[in-house]
């Protein structure tokens, strides 16, 4: 399958067959990595990594994947780039596109990565925006495939705030791949009606189902995969923390939730996770609100059902597949 020259901005742009191909390529590249087989077929090429939001897994995944493919990387954090400040996104895209064979962007609105793609003249990859997180979805789909041997017919439940990148992206991925998606949250935290309607069209073609529910036990009953994400982004005001903790605590992933899903179910989280007080932020939250965990209990996070570290490793293998496919390795 020829994906050379394609952008990777959201899975809405890819067919189920193309997504399956990327997953197959990811698995192949992962196996070669484990066997020590070199795949440095893009030697001499260079990619720019723009990070307006910092990251551990996304940055490391892109850098290691690029180096494995033989490429050089240039990392641009907010202090190292003038994008949107002294230089327009259009001008930045043209300049970087003349120097690099590919550009990754992790930051804010989806419109930014879309504009970069419009003017860059080289493949642009979405490392995360407010609205979508497609590289994370490939990692999660690969993890699910490795644990269940399939995607079609798998029931995936997302608990928490389903309005933004993770909830949106899970719904798109499931609808495309014939999986049963459940958003389990208070009604105000459901995905937008427009995106739900669009995903329902994908679901008609794939045999998927889409369910929005406020009932945790009903929503997670018989789930194969239970997912969540942090409830609050850093920098948001205190009243947002209080509101989210109050409204979303009933949607915490607990031992009871996982038992309701079933003993064969797995737990996924894109990380980082507030499952204990071992981080500075976690300690601040604990002191301020008198809690020891937020979106998932430490008991679930550390359990055998938790596949979060397998999922985290798969970020690198799937990102490598995206770059290899779109740059024509």
N, C-alpha and C positions, 0 to 999 in steps of 0.2 A: 504494500500500500504506500503510495507516494504522498507524504505530507510536507515535503520540502518547501520552504518559504512561507508556511502557514504561521499565523500568530496563535498563541494559546492564552486566551483572555477569559473565557468561560466555557463550560462544557455545553452550553446551549449552541455553540458554534460547531460542535462535533456530533457525528452520527454514532449510534450504538456500535456499528462495525469499526469505526475509527477509534473509539474508546477501547474496544476489545483489543484492537491491534496494539495500542499503546500499553495496555496491561500485559499482553503477551511479550512485547519487547522488554518491558520492565522485568518480568520474570526471567527472561533469557539473560539480560544484563546482570541481574542479581546472581544467577547461577555462575556466570563467568567470573564475577567479582569474588565469589566464595572459592572458586577453583584457581584464582590467581591468573586468569587469562586476560591479557591486555586488550583493550578496545580503544586505543588512542588513535582513532581514525580521523579525528578532527584537528590533528597537529597543525599548528600555524595559525589557527583561528583564535579570536579573542572575543570575550563577552563582557558587557558592562552590567553591574549589579547595583541598581538604585534602591536604596533603603531609606525611605522617609519615616518608616517605623522600624525599630530595631527588632532583631530576631536571632535566636540561637539555631533552631533547626533549619529554617529556610536558608539562611546564609551559608551554614555549613554544608547543607545538601547541594546547593548550587555550586559552591566552590569545589567540593570534593568531586562532584559529578563532572564538572568542567575539566578539572585536572585529569581525572581518569580518562576522559575523551581526548586528552592531549592539548586542551585549550588553556589560554591565559585568562585571568579574570582581573577586573578593576572594580573595587568596591567603593561606592559613593554613598556616604551617609549624609544626613541633613547639613552637616558643616562642610562637607566636601563637594557639594553640588549647588548650583544656582538655579535649579529647576523651579520655575514658577515664582522666583524672587527677582533676580536681576536679569533672568533670561526666560523667555516664554517656553512653554512646553513644546510648541512647534519647532522653535529654533533649537532647543536642546535635542529633540528627536533627530533633526536633520544632521546636526553636528555629530552626535554619537553614532548615528547610522552610517556616517562616512568613515568612522574609525573602527567600529566593531561589527562582527557578524551577527550578533544577537544582543538583545537588551532585556533584562529582568527588571520589573518594577514592583515594589512592595510599599504600600502607603495608604492613601485616603480614597477619594471617590473613584468609581469605575470609569468615569469620564476621562480621568487623567491617563490611565493606561490605554484607553481607547484612542485618545489623541496622539499619544506616543506611537501607537501602531499605525495610525493614519499617515504619519509623516516620516517615520524612521527609514522605510525602505528595506528593513531587515526584520526577521522574526522578533516579536515582542512577547514576553511571557509574564503572566500575572502571578506574582509571588504572594499576593493578598491585597484585596481592596476592601472597603467597607461592605461592598455588596457580594463579592464572590471570592472563593478560595479554591480554584480548580486543581492546583497541584496537590493540595491536601486530599482532595477527593480521589485522585488516582492512588495515592498511598493507602487510603482507607479501603478502596475497592480491592486493591491487591491483597491487603491484609484479610479481608473477608473471604476472598477467593482461596487464599492459602488455608484458612481455617475450615471452610465449608465445601470447598471444591467447586463452587458455583456462585453466581450472583442472582440469576433469575429465580424469583420466588422467595428470596430472602426477605424477612420482615425486619426493617430498621426503624428504631424509635429514637427521636431526638428530643431530649428533655431540656427545658430552660427557655432562653430567649431565642426564638426561632425567626426573628425578623431580619437578621443580618447575614454576614458572609457564610457562616457554617450552616445555619438552618436553610438558607436559600440554596446553597450548593448541594447539600444532601438531598433536598427535594428534587433538584434538577437531575443529579446523578441517578437517583433511584428511578425517577420517571423514565429516563433514557434507557436504563438497563433492565427494566422489567422487575424491579424490586418494589415491595410494599412499604411505602414511607408513612410514618406517623409523626406528626409534630405534637408533642404533649406539653402544653403550656397554658397559662392564663390567656384568655381570648385576645387581650391587648398585645400579646407577644407572638401572635400567629404571623406567618409570612404574608406579604401583601396579596390582596385578591387578584391583582393583575398577574403576578408570577404564578400563583396557584392555578389560575385559568390556563396559562401557557403550559405549565407542567402537566395539567390534565390532558392536554392535546398530545404531549409526548407519551403519556401513560396509555392512551387509547391504542397507540401503535405498538407499544412494547408489552402490554398486558399488566402493567404496574397498577397499583392503587395508591391514592393519596387520602390520608385521614388527618383531620385536625380535631384534637380533643383536649378537654381540660381534666379528664379523668385519668390519673396516673395508673391505677391498677388495671383499668380497662385498656388503656393505651399500650401498656407494656406486656400485657398477657401474651405469652407464647412468642415474644420477640426473640429473634436470632441475635440481633445486635442492638445494644443500648449505647447511645452516644450523648455527650454533653459538652459544654464549653464554659469558660469563665463567664460570670454574670455581668461584670463591669470592666470597662477599659480604664486603665490608669489615666488620671488627669480629669476624670469626671468628678463633679462636686459631691460633697458628703451626702446631700439629700438623695442623690441617685443611688449611692451605696445602700442607704437605709431602705429606700423603696424596693430595690431589687432583692435584697436579703429578705425583706418582709414578704414580698409577693412570690418569690421563686423558691424559698426554702421547702415548700411542699413538693417541689419537683427535683429535689436532691436525689442523686442516684445512691441508694442504700442497699444493704444486704437484702432487705425485704423486696425491693424493686427487682433485683437480680433473681431472687427466688421465684418471683411472680413471672419473670420472663422464662425461666427454666434453666436447668443445670447445664445445658449445652450452649447457653447464650454467652456472648462475649461483650466486654466493655471496651469502648474506644473513647479517646479524648485527644484533641490535637496538641495539647500542652502549650504553655505551662498550666499546671492545675493547683488550685488552692485546696489540697486534701489534708494539709497539716499546717503547723506553725513554724516550719523549718526555714522559711524565707523571711526577709525583712518585711515585705508587704503582708505576708500571712500573719506575722506577729502583730503588725499594726492593726490589721483587721480584727484579730483575736482580742487585742486589748480594747479596741474601740467598741466592738459589738458583742463581746463575750461569747464568741463561737470558736470552735477548733477546726472547722472545715466549712467549705461552701458548697460547691456544685456536686461534689462526690465525697463519700466518706473514705477515710484512709483504709478502712477494712476492704472496701471494694477495689480501690486503686491498687492495693498490694495483693489482691487475690489472684488465683489461677485463671479466673475468667477475664482478668484485665490483660489486654494485648497492646497496651499503649506504647511499650518500647519496641515491639515488633513493628507497630504502625509508624513510630518515629524513624526507625531505620529505613523503612520503605519510602520515606520522603526522598531520600537520595537516589534510590534505584529508579523511581518513577520520574523524577526530575531529569535524570540522565536520559531516560527514554524520550522524554519530550524534546530535549535539546538535540539528541541524536536524530530523531525523526524529522524535526523541522529544519535542521541544518544539513540534512542529507548525509549522515555518517554512513 
